[in-house]
Amino acid sequence: MQRRSSRSFALPPPSTCPVARPGPRAPRARRRPPLETNDRQTTPALLSGGNPQIAKGDGDAPVQAYIAAMPGWKRELGERLDVLIAREVPGVRKAVRWNSPFYGLQGQGWILSFHVFTRYVKVTFFGGAALQPVPPGRGKDETVRWLDIHEGAYDEEQMASWVRQAAQLPGWGKV
């Protein structure tokens, strides 16, 4: 059995080793100049699935910006949902969180939210397990339920009933 040498490895002197001696850095690439128009601020980016990227904000303005940026038939659905929620829940508070509009009541929490996907809009009820009839979508949290609304499949009467019921239940988080 051969023994290995206990010598440590040493780099060659700096004059002969290009790695050991830092040289001048290459200039960094310049950033692109800002766009001449204000397109970035007036047209929100659409994330995967077509969900508008809207900055976090409280009040009606960010929610309306989100709805205005919803693509295709989903925009009309968003407008109808917003009007229905405001009609059925007097004093509703609105906000955009996590690129989705949230609706809630002061001192009660957020009661529902919606989010755009490629083929549908998901309306989430944070206390949805207590609604009658219970919305069909369910996940890990046993209290949360949702409804996926596909094009042409919006039942406004049922949605109004669920919104009224949700307004009577404890919400999620703080408004």
Secondary structure as a PSIPRED ss2 file (coil, helix, strand):
# PSIPRED VFORMAT (PSIPRED V4.0)

   1 M C   1.000  0.000  0.000
   2 Q C   1.000  0.000  0.000
   3 R C   1.000  0.000  0.000
   4 R C   1.000  0.000  0.000
   5 S C   1.000  0.000  0.000
   6 S C   1.000  0.000  0.000
   7 R C   1.000  0.000  0.000
   8 S C   1.000  0.000  0.000
   9 F C   1.000  0.000  0.000
  10 A C   1.000  0.000  0.000
  11 L C   1.000  0.000  0.000
  12 P C   1.000  0.000  0.000
  13 P C   1.000  0.000  0.000
  14 P C   1.000  0.000  0.000
  15 S C   1.000  0.000  0.000
  16 T C   1.000  0.000  0.000
  17 C C   1.000  0.000  0.000
  18 P C   1.000  0.000  0.000
  19 V C   1.000  0.000  0.000
  20 A C   1.000  0.000  0.000
  21 R C   1.000  0.000  0.000
  22 P C   1.000  0.000  0.000
  23 G C   1.000  0.000  0.000
  24 P C   1.000  0.000  0.000
  25 R C   1.000  0.000  0.000
  26 A C   1.000  0.000  0.000
  27 P C   1.000  0.000  0.000
  28 R C   1.000  0.000  0.000
  29 A C   1.000  0.000  0.000
  30 R C   1.000  0.000  0.000
  31 R C   1.000  0.000  0.000
  32 R C   1.000  0.000  0.000
  33 P C   1.000  0.000  0.000
  34 P C   1.000  0.000  0.000
  35 L C   1.000  0.000  0.000
  36 E C   1.000  0.000  0.000
  37 T C   1.000  0.000  0.000
  38 N C   1.000  0.000  0.000
  39 D H   0.000  1.000  0.000
  40 R H   0.000  1.000  0.000
  41 Q H   0.000  1.000  0.000
  42 T H   0.000  1.000  0.000
  43 T C   1.000  0.000  0.000
  44 P C   1.000  0.000  0.000
  45 A C   1.000  0.000  0.000
  46 L E   0.000  0.000  1.000
  47 L C   1.000  0.000  0.000
  48 S H   0.000  1.000  0.000
  49 G H   0.000  1.000  0.000
  50 G H   0.000  1.000  0.000
  51 N C   1.000  0.000  0.000
  52 P E   0.000  0.000  1.000
  53 Q C   1.000  0.000  0.000
  54 I C   1.000  0.000  0.000
  55 A C   1.000  0.000  0.000
  56 K C   1.000  0.000  0.000
  57 G E   0.000  0.000  1.000
  58 D E   0.000  0.000  1.000
  59 G C   1.000  0.000  0.000
  60 D H   0.000  1.000  0.000
  61 A H   0.000  1.000  0.000
  62 P H   0.000  1.000  0.000
  63 V H   0.000  1.000  0.000
  64 Q H   0.000  1.000  0.000
  65 A H   0.000  1.000  0.000
  66 Y H   0.000  1.000  0.000
  67 I H   0.000  1.000  0.000
  68 A H   0.000  1.000  0.000
  69 A H   0.000  1.000  0.000
  70 M C   1.000  0.000  0.000
  71 P C   1.000  0.000  0.000
  72 G C   1.000  0.000  0.000
  73 W H   0.000  1.000  0.000
  74 K H   0.000  1.000  0.000
  75 R H   0.000  1.000  0.000
  76 E H   0.000  1.000  0.000
  77 L H   0.000  1.000  0.000
  78 G H   0.000  1.000  0.000
  79 E H   0.000  1.000  0.000
  80 R H   0.000  1.000  0.000
  81 L H   0.000  1.000  0.000
  82 D H   0.000  1.000  0.000
  83 V H   0.000  1.000  0.000
  84 L H   0.000  1.000  0.000
  85 I H   0.000  1.000  0.000
  86 A H   0.000  1.000  0.000
  87 R H   0.000  1.000  0.000
  88 E H   0.000  1.000  0.000
  89 V C   1.000  0.000  0.000
  90 P C   1.000  0.000  0.000
  91 G C   1.000  0.000  0.000
  92 V C   1.000  0.000  0.000
  93 R E   0.000  0.000  1.000
  94 K E   0.000  0.000  1.000
  95 A E   0.000  0.000  1.000
  96 V E   0.000  0.000  1.000
  97 R E   0.000  0.000  1.000
  98 W C   1.000  0.000  0.000
  99 N C   1.000  0.000  0.000
 100 S E   0.000  0.000  1.000
 101 P E   0.000  0.000  1.000
 102 F E   0.000  0.000  1.000
 103 Y E   0.000  0.000  1.000
 104 G E   0.000  0.000  1.000
 105 L E   0.000  0.000  1.000
 106 Q C   1.000  0.000  0.000
 107 G C   1.000  0.000  0.000
 108 Q C   1.000  0.000  0.000
 109 G E   0.000  0.000  1.000
 110 W E   0.000  0.000  1.000
 111 I E   0.000  0.000  1.000
 112 L E   0.000  0.000  1.000
 113 S E   0.000  0.000  1.000
 114 F E   0.000  0.000  1.000
 115 H E   0.000  0.000  1.000
 116 V E   0.000  0.000  1.000
 117 F C   1.000  0.000  0.000
 118 T C   1.000  0.000  0.000
 119 R C   1.000  0.000  0.000
 120 Y E   0.000  0.000  1.000
 121 V E   0.000  0.000  1.000
 122 K E   0.000  0.000  1.000
 123 V E   0.000  0.000  1.000
 124 T E   0.000  0.000  1.000
 125 F E   0.000  0.000  1.000
 126 F C   1.000  0.000  0.000
 127 G C   1.000  0.000  0.000
 128 G H   0.000  1.000  0.000
 129 A H   0.000  1.000  0.000
 130 A H   0.000  1.000  0.000
 131 L C   1.000  0.000  0.000
 132 Q C   1.000  0.000  0.000
 133 P C   1.000  0.000  0.000
 134 V C   1.000  0.000  0.000
 135 P C   1.000  0.000  0.000
 136 P C   1.000  0.000  0.000
 137 G E   0.000  0.000  1.000
 138 R E   0.000  0.000  1.000
 139 G C   1.000  0.000  0.000
 140 K C   1.000  0.000  0.000
 141 D C   1.000  0.000  0.000
 142 E C   1.000  0.000  0.000
 143 T C   1.000  0.000  0.000
 144 V C   1.000  0.000  0.000
 145 R E   0.000  0.000  1.000
 146 W E   0.000  0.000  1.000
 147 L E   0.000  0.000  1.000
 148 D E   0.000  0.000  1.000
 149 I E   0.000  0.000  1.000
 150 H E   0.000  0.000  1.000
 151 E C   1.000  0.000  0.000
 152 G C   1.000  0.000  0.000
 153 A C   1.000  0.000  0.000
 154 Y C   1.000  0.000  0.000
 155 D C   1.000  0.000  0.000
 156 E H   0.000  1.000  0.000
 157 E H   0.000  1.000  0.000
 158 Q H   0.000  1.000  0.000
 159 M H   0.000  1.000  0.000
 160 A H   0.000  1.000  0.000
 161 S H   0.000  1.000  0.000
 162 W H   0.000  1.000  0.000
 163 V H   0.000  1.000  0.000
 164 R H   0.000  1.000  0.000
 165 Q H   0.000  1.000  0.000
 166 A H   0.000  1.000  0.000
 167 A H   0.000  1.000  0.000
 168 Q C   1.000  0.000  0.000
 169 L C   1.000  0.000  0.000
 170 P C   1.000  0.000  0.000
 171 G C   1.000  0.000  0.000
 172 W E   0.000  0.000  1.000
 173 G C   1.000  0.000  0.000
 174 K C   1.000  0.000  0.000
 175 V C   1.000  0.000  0.000
